[in-house]
């Protein structure tokens, strides 16, 4: 009986990993080929995916509590999430304002074109719901719990973080192409043709590392609120910082 239960968890983890990879990367590629902005498509579809994932989680063994949506550990998890978010925001902020590997500060087209109202909506609505809640529900909630039922914490953390990095593959490539990395990167001549692939590899590596820290917080507190808060803080701070850089550049 236990062996059958373990096989079910492994099948669930495999299905979730494949589904999430195809959803994120497939939609992004589909939008690109039709000349559409992928983020606009995700804004429309991600709330529906959240509803589907919540309904699925409520019906699986252990219900919502099994993926960390519970009162127990809530306060400690939220406080840990705020602290983790602030810590993880430090390196990208330093890079944005002191770009040691770039000739000029990093610029990202879609953010630089935002109005103040669009920025506020993005930081306080789109990012917390369509990014932080969705991705933490998917990776530190469902995928992590499916892996954790069969593997030790270390492997559940690594597996869910690898899936999290893979989710961002096409989005990272798109974002790198819409930035000034290809012209501003301070690299030897023989590496310049590979600026974008290197940027994608670096972006996925840092995403995976962030996923590890979110998963460790989830494991330590048993609650999903902290990873959601940390994810929101990191993404929100980075978006606001890039927008403010754009404002400073325009004023100079």
C-alpha positions in Angstrom: 0.0 0.0 0.0 2.8 2.4 0.9 4.6 1.6 -2.3 1.5 2.4 -4.3 1.1 5.7 -2.4 4.8 6.6 -3.1 4.3 5.8 -6.9 1.3 8.1 -6.9 3.3 10.9 -5.4 6.0 10.5 -7.9 3.5 10.5 -10.8 1.9 13.6 -9.3 5.2 15.4 -9.1 6.2 14.4 -12.6 2.8 15.5 -14.0 3.0 18.8 -12.2 6.5 19.5 -13.4 5.7 18.8 -17.0 2.4 20.7 -16.9 4.0 23.8 -15.3 6.9 23.7 -17.7 4.7 23.5 -20.8 2.2 26.1 -19.5 4.9 28.8 -18.8 7.2 28.2 -21.7 4.6 27.1 -24.2 2.4 30.2 -23.7 5.4 32.5 -23.9 6.6 30.9 -27.1 3.1 31.0 -28.6 2.8 34.7 -27.8 6.2 35.5 -29.2 5.5 33.9 -32.5 2.3 35.9 -32.9 4.1 39.2 -32.0 2.3 39.5 -28.7 3.6 40.5 -25.3 3.7 37.3 -23.1 3.1 39.1 -19.8 -0.3 40.4 -21.0 -1.4 36.8 -21.8 -0.2 35.6 -18.4 -2.1 38.3 -16.6 -5.3 37.1 -18.2 -4.7 33.4 -17.7 -2.8 33.1 -14.4 -5.8 33.9 -12.1 -7.7 31.0 -13.7 -4.7 28.7 -13.2 -4.6 29.7 -9.5 -8.3 28.7 -9.1 -7.5 25.3 -10.8 -4.5 24.6 -8.6 -6.4 25.6 -5.4 -9.3 23.3 -6.4 -6.9 20.5 -7.1 -5.0 21.1 -3.8 -8.3 21.1 -1.8 -9.2 17.6 -3.2 -5.8 15.9 -2.6 -4.9 14.1 0.5 -4.4 16.6 3.4 -6.2 19.4 1.6 -4.9 22.9 1.6 -3.0 22.4 4.8 -0.8 19.8 3.0 0.6 22.6 0.7 1.1 25.1 3.5 -2.1 27.0 3.4 -3.0 27.0 7.1 -2.9 29.1 10.2 -0.2 27.2 12.0 3.1 28.9 11.6 1.6 31.8 9.7 3.1 34.7 11.7 6.6 33.2 11.8 6.4 32.5 8.1 5.3 36.0 7.2 8.0 37.6 9.3 10.6 35.2 7.7 9.3 36.1 4.3 9.7 39.8 4.8 13.3 39.3 6.1 14.2 36.9 3.3 12.7 39.2 0.7 14.7 42.1 1.9 17.9 40.1 1.9 17.4 38.7 -1.6 16.6 42.1 -2.9 20.1 43.4 -2.0 22.2 41.8 -4.7 20.0 42.8 -7.7 19.6 46.3 -6.3 23.4 46.6 -6.1 23.7 45.3 -9.6 21.1 47.8 -10.9 22.8 50.8 -9.5 26.4 49.6 -9.6 26.5 47.4 -12.8 30.0 46.0 -12.5 29.6 43.8 -15.6 27.8 46.5 -17.7 29.1 49.7 -19.3 25.7 51.4 -18.5 22.9 50.7 -16.0 20.6 47.8 -16.8 17.4 48.9 -18.7 14.4 46.8 -19.4 12.0 48.1 -22.1 8.6 47.0 -20.8 9.2 48.5 -17.3 10.8 51.7 -18.6 7.6 52.4 -20.6 5.2 52.0 -17.6 3.3 55.0 -16.3 3.2 55.5 -12.5 -0.3 54.1 -12.4 0.8 51.0 -14.3 3.7 50.5 -12.0 1.6 50.6 -8.9 -0.9 48.1 -10.4 1.9 45.8 -11.4 3.6 45.9 -8.0 0.5 45.7 -5.8 -1.8 43.6 -8.0 -0.2 41.7 -10.8 3.0 40.7 -9.0 1.5 39.4 -5.7 -1.4 37.6 -7.4 -0.3 36.6 -10.9 3.4 35.8 -9.9 4.0 35.3 -6.2 0.8 33.5 -5.3 0.7 31.4 -8.5 4.3 30.4 -8.5 4.6 29.6 -4.8 1.3 27.7 -4.9 2.7 25.7 -7.8 6.3 25.1 -6.7 6.6 25.5 -2.9 3.0 24.2 -2.5 2.0 21.4 -4.8 5.3 20.3 -6.3 7.2 20.6 -3.1 4.6 18.6 -1.1 4.4 15.9 -3.7 8.2 15.4 -3.7 8.4 15.8 0.1 6.1 12.8 0.7 8.6 10.6 -1.1 12.0 12.2 -0.7 14.0 13.9 2.2 13.6 17.6 2.5 16.9 18.3 0.6 15.7 16.6 -2.6 12.2 18.1 -2.4 13.9 21.5 -2.2 16.2 20.8 -5.1 13.5 19.3 -7.3 11.0 22.0 -6.7 13.6 24.7 -7.3 14.8 23.1 -10.5 11.2 23.1 -11.7 10.9 26.7 -10.7 14.0 27.6 -12.7 12.7 25.7 -15.8 9.4 27.6 -15.5 11.3 30.8 -16.2 13.3 29.6 -19.2 11.5 31.3 -22.0 10.5 34.3 -19.9 14.1 34.9 -18.9 15.2 34.7 -22.5 12.5 37.1 -23.6 13.4 39.6 -20.8 17.1 39.4 -21.6 16.3 40.2 -25.3 14.2 43.2 -24.2 17.0 44.7 -22.1 20.2 46.5 -23.0 22.4 43.5 -22.0 23.6 42.8 -25.6 25.0 46.3 -26.0 26.1 47.1 -22.4 27.7 43.8 -21.3 31.3 44.3 -20.4 32.7 41.0 -21.7 35.8 39.9 -23.7 35.3 40.0 -27.4 35.1 36.2 -27.8 32.2 36.1 -25.3 30.1 38.9 -26.8 28.2 36.7 -29.3 27.0 34.7 -26.3 25.8 37.5 -24.1 22.1 36.5 -24.2 22.7 32.8 -23.6 25.0 33.6 -20.7 22.4 36.0 -19.3 19.7 33.3 -19.5 21.9 30.8 -17.8 22.7 33.3 -15.1 19.1 34.3 -14.7 18.0 30.7 -14.3 20.7 30.0 -11.8 19.7 32.9 -9.6 16.1 31.9 -10.0 16.9 28.4 -8.8 18.9 29.7 -5.8 15.9 32.0 -4.9 13.7 28.9 -5.2 15.9 27.0 -2.7 15.6 29.8 -0.1 11.8 30.0 -0.6 11.6 26.2 -0.2 13.8 26.2 2.9 11.5 28.8 4.5 8.4 26.6 3.5 10.0 23.6 5.1 11.0 25.3 8.3 7.7 27.1 9.0 5.3 24.6 7.3 3.5 27.6 5.9 3.3 29.0 2.3 2.7 32.6 3.3 6.4 33.4 3.9 7.5 32.3 0.5 4.7 34.2 -1.1 5.7 37.4 0.8 9.4 37.0 0.1 8.7 36.4 -3.7 6.5 39.5 -3.8 9.0 41.7 -2.0 11.9 40.6 -4.3 10.0 41.0 -7.6 8.3 44.2 -6.4 11.5 45.9 -5.3 13.3 44.9 -8.6 10.5 46.3 -10.8 10.3 49.5 -8.8 14.1 49.9 -8.9 14.2 49.5 -12.6 11.4 51.9 -13.1 13.1 54.5 -10.9 16.3 54.0 -12.8 14.4 54.9 -15.9 13.0 58.0 -14.2 16.5 59.1 -13.3 17.8 58.5 -16.8 15.0 60.5 -18.3 15.7 63.4 -15.9 19.4 63.5 -16.7 
